[in-house]
Amino acid sequence: MIELGDKDFMDQIEFGTDGIRQTAGMWPIDVIGAQKVGLGIGRFLIETRKKPRVVIGRDTRISGDMLSCALNSGLLSFGVDVLDIGVITTPGIAYLTRNKNADLGIVISASHNNWTENGIKLIGQDGFKLDENIERIIEKYINEAHRSHLEDFGRIFQQETWVEDYIQYLIKPFSSTDFQKMSVVLDCANGAASYIAPRCFELLGVKTIVLNNYPSGTNINLDSGSEIVRAGKGQLGPTVIREDCNLGIAYDGDADRAIFIDETGKMVDGDNVLFIIGEYLNSIGNLNGNTIVTTEMANMGLEHALAPLGINIIYTQVGDKYVVSKMREEGYRLGGEQSGHVIILDADHTTGDGIYTSLYLANLLIQSKNLSLNLLSSRVVKLPQVIASASVSQKPNLESINDFVLERKKIIKLLGRGAIINTRYSGTEPVFRVMIQGTESNSLDEIVHYAKDLCRLVQSFNGDYNARIEAKDCTTGDLIE
């Protein structure tokens, strides 16, 4: 039992790059922490709205019900009405928050992470991720954790039928397309897409084979979903080949990202999808500013493929919220990340939505002459690129690790002009990541060696001598031993 005086309980609750994340049952993603979050949000809303309403949804993790109940108790005590959707995707909550005129959206999910993790993220009433300045105010209220003294408490209204509203919204733009000749395989990661994605494709008349759509509460992302496919594993690729399908699609746990498999079994990631959609929007004069926004993790092959089309790229730091921020600031239409977040920003869409992206891409395939995703995506010729991920017990400032700084400078010099190194900690996991992108003159083995060296130096500084390091070929998704 956690007593009020325990040190962990007294730790400040802070929003990270994508909400509040932690192992479920550990502070603050436990019953007391979630209730405290609900109290803080409730106090903020009741001070700024007359009779506030919050839309709340979750993915399929077993801890979601517990966290939802605790959050709700805090919200209700301040007179906030809760519109509980149940299991739904993160972009589904973004849509319903805006469409149903709610004052805030709350998602309980840890996206692509293991079932043991969970998180709480907030969405503004406009359907965009909550402004950081407002997050800071709510953070202050959360950490003060005042109890309410209201007699007019809030109510919970179950709104599971709103999931169908979201499904109809997803398929509406494509309802006039004849999908009868298309066949797809869906990997739903046993997550929030498990019911929604298959229903969307089936309603449109697509021949659909579904994998990993029986969530147990503990199998979300287990040997399935977008991250497994990016690692060159899972059953999606083999199933596409065996069943002779046009397309394979893998979602992550909350379905805000999607990774694809073409008809030959080859992985097609966010870089390729940005090229395909960007070329199409440009051809119809609907690519604002002839520009695509992506992150510094993108492969330079994307820029090289877009240049002859007169399409520019703007790079942001890693994180879809930075991509969306730049798009809104400059009025751009298309952006995204190599990891599968793709944002097609318009009057109806405010966030990356893996299911909408997959429907959009399927629609473009139908319009093409031969239904070949391989032909559409292979025009992006990627440079050798590796991501190494290292488990770490702490996240010290990288610039304070002298051996690491010196080695990084040495590697940059050895790789030569045009190579790129990106080093950062994950915002949602206890992981340090190194992305190295070489030039035509660098071998994959060479850059893997350098990436792992940098990982080991950070682990050594922490004393994590036997911790895991995993390296992945970004072009194929294959793990590299």
N, C-alpha and C positions, 0 to 999 in steps of 0.2 A: 504493500500500500504506500502511496506517496503522501507524505505529510506536508503541510503548508510550509514548514521550515526547511524542507530538503533543499540542498543547493541546486539540484537539477531543476526543481520546480521554480526556483527563483531566477533562473537564467532568462535573459531577454529573448522574446520571440521576434524573429526578423524574417522579412520576405527576401528570398533569394532571386536568382534570375528567372525562376518559373514558379513562384509561390513559396510555400513552406514545405520542405521535404525532410523525411527522416524514416527510419525503420518504424513500422507500425508498433505501437505499444511503448515506444520510447519518446521521451519529452522532445518536442512539444506535440508530436503526432500520437497522442494518447488521449484518454477520455478527459483528463483535466485540462490539457493544453488545448484541445479542440473546443471545449466549453469556454475557455478563456478567450479564444479567437472569436467565438460566437458572441460573447459579451461585448468585446471591443467593437465588432462590426455593428452589433445592435445599437450600442450607444451612439456611434457615429451616425448611423442612419436616422435614428429617432431625433437627433439634434438638427438634421438637415432636411428631413422629409416629414410630411404630415402623417401619413399612414403607410410606411414603407413595405414593399413586397420584395422578396428575394427568391430567385429561381435557383434550385440546388439539384445537382445530379452527380452521379458517381460511375466509376467503371466497375468491374466485376470482382475486385479484391474482397476477400472475406472480412477485412477490417473496415470496409466502407460503411457498413450499417452502423457499427459502433461509433465511428467518427461523425457520421451524419446525425445520429441521435444526440451526441454531445454538442455539436455545433448548433443544432436546432434548439436545444434547451437554452443556450445563451441568447440566441436571436429572439425566441418567443418571450423570454423574460423581459425584454425591452419593448415589447409590443409590435415586433416585426412579424408579418405574415410570411409563411414559408410555402412556396409552391414546389413541392417535391416531385421531380420527374422520374426518379428511380435510376435505372441504368441507362446511360446515354453518353454519347461522345462529347468531348470538350467543345468542338465547333457546334454541336447541337445545342449546348447551353448558351453559347454566344448568340446563336440565332434566336432562341426562344426568349432570352433576356431582352433583346431589342424588340422582337416582334410582339411580345406580350406586355410591353411597357412596364417591365419590372425595374426596380431601382438598382439591382445588383445581381450578378450571377456568381455562383460558387460551384467549383468543380472539385470533387474528392477523387484524386487520381495521382499515380506516379508514372503515368505515360508508359515508356518502354521498359521501365525497371522491373525487377522481380516482384512477385506477389508479397514478399515480406515488407516491401516499402510502401509508403503512401504519402499523400501530400494534399495541400489545400491551396487552390489558386482562385483569384478573383477576376471577374469580368465586369466592366463598366456597363451602364445602361445603354450605351451606344453599340455594344457588341464587341468592342475592342478590349484587349487586356487593360487592366486598370492603370491609370496614370501613376507614375512612381511617387509624385508629390502627394496624391491622395493615399497611396499605400503607406507613406511615412506617417500621415495623420492617424490612420487606422492602427498602425503599429503602436503608436503612443497610447491610444485608447486600450488596445489589447494588453499592453504591459502594465497599465494602471488597474485594469480589471475591476472596475466598480461594479457592485451588485446593483440591480435595478430596484426601484421602489414604486413601480407602476402597479396599478390594479387592472389596467386594460392590457392584458397579455395578448400575444399574437396567437394565431391558429395555423395548423398545418393543413394544407389542401393537397391531396394526392392528385397528380396530373399526368399519370402514365399515358393517357391518350394523346398527349402533346407530342409523343415520339412519332406518331403517325403524321402529325402536322409537319414535323421536320423532314420525314421521308418524302412527303409530297412536294415540299419545297426543293429537296435535292433533285428530284426527277423531272420537275416541271420544265426546265430549259431544254430537256432532251426528249420530250414526249412525242415530238413529230418525227424523230429519227427511227428508221426501221433497223432494229438490232437483231433480226431473226437469224442472220447468217454469222453472227459472232458467238464464240464460245470462250468463257473465261474460267479461271480457277481463282478462288478467293481464299486467302489465309487470314482469318479474322483474329488470330492471336489469343483466342479464348477471352477476348476483351469486349470493349463497349460496342465494337462493330459487329458482334456475332449475330445479332438479329437484323440490324439496320442495313448493313451492306448487302447481304444476300437478297433481302426484300426489294431493295432499290433495283438491282440488276434483273431480278425475276419479273418485277412489274413492267420493266422496259422490254421484256421478251428475249433477254440474253440467256443462252444456254449456260447454266451456272453450276460449277462443281465447288463445293464448299469444304474447306479444311479448318479444323481448330475453332469450331463454333459451339462447343459444349463447355462453358465455363463452370468450374467447380468452386471458385473462390481462391484456389491455390495454384491454378495452372495458367494464369494469365502470362503471356509472353514465354511460356515454357517450351523450349525447342520449336518456337513458332514466331510468326510476326516479322515485322520489317527489319529489326536488328539481326535476327537469325539469318534472314535472306541476305542482308548486307555482309554477313560473315561467310557467305557461300555455303550455308547449311540449310537444313529443313527439307520439307517434302514438296514445296511449291514448284521448284524447277523440274524435278523428276515427274511430277504429276502433269505439268503442262506438256512435256514431251510425250509421256505415255498416252495421254488422252488426246493428243494432237490439237491442242487449243491455241487460240490466237494470242492469248494474253494471260499472265499471272499477276495477281495483285496481293501484296502483303501490307497489312495495317499494323500499327503499334497498339498498345493497350487502350489508349483513349482516342485513337483514329484521327489524330490531327496530322499524321504523316502517312505516306504510302510509298512503297518501293515496288518496282515492276520486274517481271520476267518476260522477255520476248519469246516469240514462237520457237527460237532455237535453243532456249534455256539460258540465255545470257541475261545478267542483271542490268536493269535500266534504272539509274538513280535520279536524284533531284536535278543534277546538272543536265542530264539528257532531256528530262521533262521540261525544264525551263527553255531549252533550245527548241523543242518541238512546238510548245505553246507560243513561245516568243516569235518564232518564224510565222506561225499562223496569224497571230494578232497583228504582226507587222504587215502581212500580205493584205489584210482587210482594213488597214489604216487605223487600227485600234490599239496600238502599242504606244501609249503616251510617252512623248519625248524620245521615241526610238530607244528606250532604255529598259534594262532589266536590273533589279537590285538583288544582290546575293551576298554571301559572306566571304571572308578571307580564306575559308576552307575549300572554296570551289576550285575545281581543276582548271588550269589555264587553257585546256583544250576547249572549254566552253567559250572563252573569249575569242580564241582563234577561229572557231566555227561561226561565231556571230559577226565578226568583223567584216567579212565580204558582203554581208546582208545590210551593213550600215547600222547595226544595232550595238549600242554601247552598254557597258557594265559599270555599275557603281557597287563598290565593296563596303560592307559594314563589318563590325566585330561579330563574333559567333553568337547566334541567338535569333530566333524568328521575331522576337519583339523589336530587335534593332532594325531588322529588315522592314517590318511593317511601319515603324516610326519614320524611316527614311522615305518610304513610299508615300505615306500620308503628308509628310513635310513638303515633298517635291511634286506630288500629284502623279506618281507613276502607277501603272496598272499591274505589273507582273513582278514578282520577286519570290525568293525562297532559298532553301538550303539543300546541299548535297544529300543530307540525311533524309530527305523526303518531304519536308515542309514546303509546300508550294502555295503561294497566296495570289489569287486572281482577284484583285481589289476592284470592286464596283459598288453600285448602290445597294446591291443585295448581299454581298459577301465581305465580311470584315476580318476574316482570319483564315489561316491555313486549315483546310478541311480535306483529309485524305480521301474520303468517299467522293466528295464533289470533284476533286482532282482526277480520280480514277474514272468517273463518269465522263468528264470532259475529254480525257485522253481517249477513252473508248469511242466517243463520238467523232474525234478527229480520225481515228483509225477507220471507222466506217466510211468517212468521206474520202479516204485515200483509195488508190486504185486496187491495191492487193492485200489490204489488211495486215501489212507487215510492220510491226513495231521495230523489228531489226533494221529495216531500211531507213525508217525515220530517225532512229537514234544513232546509227553508226556514223553519221556525218560529224559527230563529236569525237575526235580522235584524242584520247586522253594521254597526257604525259605521265610518266611513272610517279605514283603517289602512294604513300603509306601513312596509316594512322597507327601509332602504338599507344596502348592504354596500360597504365601501371597502377595497381592498387597502392594507396598510401594511407597511413594512419593520421597524418596531419597535412596541412596545406600552408607551409611557410612561404613567405614572399620569395619568388624565384630569383629575384635580383640579389637576394641576401645569400644565395648559395654560390660561393665563389667558384668552385670547381665546375659547376653547371654553366655559369656565365662564360667562363673561359672556353669550355668545350663547345658551347654553342657558337661562339665567334670562330673557333677553329673549323667547325663543320661548314659554316656559311662560306668561309674562304675556300675550303676544299671542293664544295659543290659547284662553285662558280656562278657567274652572272646569270640571272633568270631563275635560279632555284629559290624556293620559298620554305621557310620554317615557321611554324606556328606552335607555340607552347602555352598551355593553359591548364588550369584545373577545371574539372567538370563542375557545373553549378548545381548539379542534382545528385552526385554520387561522390564517394571518397576515392576519386580517380584523377590521376594526372595524365594528360594527353599530349602527344607530340605528333604533329602532321608535318611531313616532309614531302615536298613535291620537287622532283628533279627536272632536269632538262633531257633532251634527246641523248645527250652523252653520258647520262648517269644510269647505272643499272639498278634494278629493283633490290638486289642483294645489298648493294652499297648503301642505299638509303635506309633499308631495314636495320642494318648494322648501326648506323648513326642514330636512328630513332631510339633503339633499345639502349644505346650508351647513355643518352640523355635521361631516359627513364630510370636507369640504374643509379645515376648520380643523385636524383631527387630521392629515390628510395633509400639510398645509403645515408643521406643527410638525416632522414627520419629514423634510421635504424630498422627499416623494413627490408632486411636483407634477403629474405626468402619469399617475398610477396610476388604475386602474379604479374607477369607482363605478357600482353597479347598484341600481336601485330597483324594488320589486315591490309591487303591490297585493295585500295579504293576503287580500282577499275573493275575488278572481277568480284570483289567481296570475299575472296578466299583468305582464310587464315594462313599466315606464313610462320612455319616452324623455325 
